[in-house]
């Protein structure tokens, strides 16, 4: 998004981050805690039974609700979820219908001209009223979008979003912001601008880290050089964390140990599912920020918990899993679940859903293709049947698109604790 700078030096600070500016609204002194802030919109339709001390969140690009599963386990209440894919919406409803207040209202279709709050909309660009052009709005259009969001969105504490990864993934064309799906990040930023939640938790693929990397063009954030990241991530970080109101939203990134192997850049962490008890690699970046500087200082990276050597075999319901058909070496960490490449030959580099296994100790080693129930376990979901109306191929694609629930839960817990919420013991 283009900007006009009053500071002659400010343009050079982000010259490497094309379309990076985001004029933040004036601070209204919103607190991190839901009980201390007003709610936008009609109070008479707000959940009257919701405790003010219970953290609330919205789930954007929700998929089948990995964020929902994790935050619900942390005693948080989802007040809005947005997902476009009709089959993923069916799965989301089947998974989480019993977790929301007034599920019949929550999962009903919400039209543009309705008076109430958004609850389960399909299109984020209708929620923001940008129609896919959030990176090209005029000042008047941005203000109209902000007012539209405020009128239709309940106040919440944490914005969760696994914004589309295809524009940054090595498996795709890597067009970044030149892909219409890549620009949907600007709709996330618009939600943050309008609602000013106490924190945000974003997830994306590892390929975003060095997308449009150029060693001759430094990435700068608040006057400091950010090493090892590309211009696309640099743009995102400036929008989220820049203290220049003509550039960014002014959120605070966690103050953590930069020598930790998971640290990538301010507010950015590289986390594997296998760091949090799941026998699956699945490296993903988490981007975390807070409205409060105090919360950012309190945040601590969670401890890692490696899966046991037998964890993969247990989740696949077999005795042993091997690296190859000879069975000379056990496989303890599984492939990353993906959307594409399903049913590729087991010897193919594209294979991710087949393993060499022995059903019994000393038994014959044979290929085994994972099923829905195994995919759920590998992503950390509770056991559930494939929802009615969803085919197995669609369900496996949904699992490949999902987040790893235990990883989200571990980092989400530290977020809520930093924001001052108490997490009940399980």
ABEGO torsion letter per residue (X at the ends): XBBBBABAAAAAAAAABBGABBBBBBBAGBBABAAABBBBEBAAABBAABBAABBBBBBBGAEAGAAAAAAAAAGBBBABBBBABAAAAAAAAAAAAAABBGAAAAABBBBAABABBBABBABAAAAAGAGGAAAABBAAAAAAAAAAAAAABBBBABBBBBBBAAAABAABAGAEAABAAAAAAAAAAAAAAAAGBABBBBBBBAAAAABGBBAABBBBBGGBBBBGBBAAAAAAAAAAABABAAABAGBBBBBBBAABAABABBGBBBBBAAABGBBBAGBBBBBBBBABAAAAAABBBBBBBBBBAAAAAAAAGBABBBABAAGABBBABBBBBBABGBGBBAABAABAABBBBBABBGBBBBBBBBBAAAAAAAAGBBBBBBBBGBBAAAAAAAAAABBBAAAAAAAAAAAAAAAGBBBBBX
